[in-house]
Amino acid sequence: MFAIIGATGRVGGAAARELRRRGRAVRAVVRDPGRAGALAEAGCEVAVADIADAPALTAALRGAEGVLAIVPLPPSRGDAAAEVRGLVGSLARSLQAARPPRTVAISDYGAQHAAGTGITLLFHQLEQRLGGLPGIAFLRSAEHMENWARSLRTVMATGVLASLHHPLDKRFPTVSAPDIGLIAADLLESAEAPPPILHAEGPQRYTALDVAAALAGPLGRPVQAVALPRGQWDQALAAGGLSEGYVRLITELYDAHNAGRIEAEGGEVRRGTTPLAEVLAALVRRMASSGISNNN
């Protein structure tokens, strides 16, 4: 049996569905049982446990031959960094108590750096905290393609894609979140123990110009990519509802991105198969079905 922490998310959900497709027993560990209907229908056992509740999480992990560990990031909280550190501590205690033979923990490109990487620094701390556990492997994920959904309303309204990736023709690693789940499922089920560090990115690298071009087709209008000036980042991110602390983590991350520090290092790269254009077209369809038109 494999336990999936965060099974209602894109990564965890994809891993759970893939393992069930292969006929493997899956325990979906969820915080909100009201969101677990599709998992139960897929044949998953559902266990309710908040990652912050170490005793409940330990109980949910006991007996698992493998665990997929995903620590959520709280974008609207006051001190996101402190909260994530608390969640990592709770996760570590639970894994130490449950002692699964294999754990795949989702990490981040650039987690090798001990400073100056914003959100990614939290994953460095996760790797440091969990690194001594037996059977642990870290799957460092590139930036999720689905994150461009945050910009979609503005793009639909204005035809302008404001990018924090500078310059606009700089290629960066990115991957579809469900593809990470599929890679994680392979690692959990593999007959051989995975290496301690792996990386996951998509079939190729893209630029902000590529993102704009890929959005133009499904939107039915030209999309212009512009490099958002560094002095406007804080205001733009805060306008999206992010807390001050989370805004700081984002800006530090993209400063590191633009300096070339968010890269694969120290482990093999496994590639998802989903192209950027497919993900962006699906995001546009989802936004359109929610009743938001290109003219809003």
C-alpha positions in Angstrom: 0.0 0.0 0.0 1.2 3.5 -0.9 0.2 6.5 1.2 -0.1 9.8 -0.7 0.0 13.0 1.4 -1.8 15.8 -0.4 -3.8 13.4 -2.6 -6.4 16.1 -3.5 -3.8 18.3 -5.2 -2.6 18.1 -8.8 0.6 16.2 -8.1 -0.7 13.8 -5.4 -3.9 13.2 -7.3 -2.1 12.2 -10.4 0.2 9.8 -8.4 -2.8 8.3 -6.7 -4.8 7.7 -9.9 -1.8 6.3 -11.7 -1.0 3.8 -8.9 -4.6 2.7 -8.8 -4.6 2.3 -12.6 -1.7 -0.1 -12.1 -3.7 -2.0 -9.6 -1.8 -0.9 -6.5 -3.5 -0.2 -3.1 -3.5 3.5 -2.3 -4.2 5.4 1.0 -5.1 9.0 0.1 -4.2 11.2 3.1 -6.4 14.3 2.9 -7.2 17.2 5.2 -10.7 17.8 3.9 -12.7 14.6 3.4 -15.3 16.5 1.4 -12.8 16.8 -1.5 -11.9 13.1 -1.5 -15.0 11.7 -3.4 -13.1 11.1 -6.7 -10.3 9.4 -4.9 -12.7 7.1 -3.1 -14.4 6.3 -6.4 -11.0 5.4 -7.9 -10.6 2.8 -5.2 -8.4 4.7 -2.8 -8.7 4.2 1.0 -9.2 7.7 2.4 -7.4 8.7 5.6 -8.1 12.1 7.2 -5.1 13.8 8.7 -3.7 17.3 8.6 0.1 17.4 8.0 0.3 19.7 11.1 -1.1 16.9 13.3 1.8 14.6 13.7 0.0 11.8 15.6 -2.9 11.7 13.1 -0.4 11.8 10.2 1.7 9.0 11.7 -1.4 6.8 12.0 -2.2 7.5 8.3 1.3 6.5 7.2 1.6 3.3 9.3 1.9 0.1 7.2 2.7 2.0 3.9 5.4 0.5 1.8 6.0 3.9 0.2 4.9 7.5 0.9 4.6 10.5 -1.4 5.2 13.5 0.8 4.0 16.9 -0.4 4.2 19.9 1.9 1.6 22.6 1.0 2.6 26.3 0.6 0.2 28.8 2.2 0.2 31.8 -0.1 -2.2 34.0 1.9 -0.8 33.5 5.4 1.1 36.1 7.3 4.4 34.2 7.9 4.4 31.4 5.3 8.0 30.5 5.9 7.4 29.8 9.6 4.3 27.8 8.9 6.1 25.7 6.3 8.9 25.0 8.7 6.3 23.8 11.3 4.7 21.5 8.7 8.1 20.1 7.8 8.8 19.3 11.4 5.5 17.6 11.8 6.1 15.6 8.7 9.6 14.5 9.8 8.3 13.3 13.2 5.5 11.3 11.5 7.9 9.7 9.0 10.3 8.8 11.8 7.5 7.2 13.8 5.8 5.4 10.9 9.2 4.3 9.3 8.0 3.6 5.7 10.7 1.7 3.7 10.5 4.4 0.9 9.5 8.0 0.8 9.5 10.3 -2.2 9.4 14.0 -1.0 8.5 16.7 -3.5 11.2 19.4 -3.5 12.2 22.2 -5.8 14.7 23.2 -8.5 17.4 25.2 -6.7 17.0 23.5 -3.3 20.8 22.9 -3.2 21.2 26.5 -2.2 21.3 27.5 1.4 20.3 31.2 1.0 18.8 33.7 -1.4 16.2 31.7 -3.2 12.9 32.7 -1.5 10.3 29.9 -1.6 12.9 27.4 -2.8 14.9 28.0 0.5 11.9 26.3 2.3 12.6 23.2 0.2 16.3 23.3 1.1 15.2 23.3 4.7 12.9 20.3 4.0 15.8 18.4 2.4 18.0 19.2 5.4 15.3 18.1 7.9 14.3 14.9 6.1 17.7 13.9 4.6 18.7 11.5 7.3 15.6 9.4 7.0 16.0 5.8 5.6 14.7 5.3 2.1 14.2 9.0 1.4 14.4 10.5 -2.2 13.8 14.1 -3.1 12.1 14.8 -6.4 12.9 18.4 -7.2 10.2 19.9 -9.4 10.7 22.7 -11.9 8.2 25.6 -11.9 4.6 24.3 -12.6 3.2 25.3 -16.0 -0.2 25.7 -14.2 1.2 28.6 -12.2 0.5 30.8 -15.3 -3.2 30.6 -14.3 -2.4 33.5 -11.8 -1.9 35.8 -14.8 -4.7 34.6 -17.0 -7.4 37.0 -15.9 -5.2 40.0 -16.7 -4.0 38.5 -20.0 -7.6 37.9 -21.1 -8.6 41.5 -20.2 -5.6 43.3 -21.6 -3.7 41.0 -24.0 -0.5 41.6 -22.0 1.4 39.0 -20.2 3.5 40.5 -17.4 6.5 38.3 -16.7 8.8 38.1 -13.8 11.2 36.0 -15.9 13.8 38.4 -17.3 14.8 38.7 -20.1 11.8 37.5 -22.0 13.9 35.2 -24.2 15.5 33.4 -21.3 14.6 29.7 -21.4 13.5 28.3 -18.0 12.6 24.8 -16.8 8.9 24.1 -16.2 6.7 21.0 -15.9 3.0 20.1 -15.8 2.1 19.3 -12.2 0.3 16.0 -13.0 3.5 14.8 -14.8 5.3 15.2 -11.5 2.8 12.8 -10.0 3.4 10.3 -12.7 7.1 10.4 -12.2 6.6 10.1 -8.4 4.4 7.0 -9.0 7.2 5.4 -11.0 9.7 6.1 -8.2 7.4 4.7 -5.5 6.7 1.5 -7.5 10.2 0.9 -8.9 11.9 -2.4 -8.0 15.1 -0.4 -7.4 15.5 2.3 -4.8 15.6 5.7 -6.5 18.6 7.9 -6.1 18.5 10.5 -3.3 18.0 13.4 -5.6 16.2 13.6 -9.0 14.7 16.5 -11.0 11.5 16.7 -12.9 10.9 19.1 -15.9 8.8 19.1 -19.0 9.7 17.9 -22.5 11.6 21.1 -23.3 12.3 24.6 -21.8 10.3 27.7 -22.7 10.6 31.5 -22.6 8.0 34.0 -21.5 7.7 34.8 -25.3 6.7 31.1 -25.8 4.1 31.4 -23.0 2.5 34.5 -24.7 2.5 32.7 -28.1 0.9 29.6 -26.6 -1.9 31.7 -25.0 -2.7 33.6 -28.2 -4.2 30.6 -30.0 -6.8 29.5 -27.4 -7.6 33.1 -26.5 -8.1 34.1 -30.2 -6.1 37.3 -29.8 -2.5 38.5 -29.8 -0.7 38.3 -26.5 2.3 40.6 -25.8 4.8 39.5 -23.2 6.4 42.3 -21.2 9.1 42.1 -18.5 7.4 43.5 -15.4 9.9 46.1 -14.0 11.5 44.9 -10.8 10.2 47.8 -8.8 6.6 46.8 -9.6 6.8 43.2 -8.5 5.7 43.7 -4.9 2.6 45.7 -5.8 1.5 43.3 -8.6 1.9 40.2 -6.4 0.1 41.9 -3.4 -2.8 42.8 -5.7 -3.2 39.1 -6.4 -4.0 38.5 -2.7 -0.6 37.2 -1.5 0.6 38.1 2.0 3.6 40.4 2.5 5.7 37.5 3.6 4.8 35.3 0.6 5.4 38.3 -1.8 8.9 38.5 -0.4 9.5 34.8 -1.0 8.2 35.1 -4.6 10.4 38.1 -5.4 13.5 36.5 -4.0 12.8 33.3 -6.0 12.5 35.2 -9.3 15.7 37.2 -8.5 17.4 33.8 -8.1 15.7 32.5 -11.3 16.9 35.5 -13.3 20.4 35.1 -11.9 20.4 31.5 -13.2 20.5 29.9 -9.8 17.2 27.8 -10.1 18.7 24.9 -12.0 19.1 21.2 -11.9 22.2 20.2 -9.9 23.3 16.9 -8.3 20.8 14.4 -9.8 19.3 13.1 -13.0 16.5 14.8 -14.8 13.3 12.9 -15.6 11.0 14.5 -18.1 7.2 14.8 -18.2 5.6 14.6 -21.6 2.9 17.3 -21.5 3.8 20.3 -23.6 3.2 23.9 -22.4 0.6 24.7 -25.1 -1.6 21.8 -24.0 -1.6 23.0 -20.3 -2.3 26.6 -21.2 -5.1 25.7 -23.6 -6.7 23.7 -20.8 -6.3 26.7 -18.4 -8.1 29.0 -20.9 -10.9 26.5 -21.4 -11.4 26.2 -17.6 -11.4 30.0 -17.2 -13.9 30.4 -20.1 -16.2 27.7 -18.6 -16.2 29.7 -15.3 -18.0 32.5 -17.2 -15.1 34.9 -17.7 -14.9 36.2 -21.2 -12.0 37.7 -23.1 -13.6 41.1 -22.8 -14.0 41.2 -19.0 
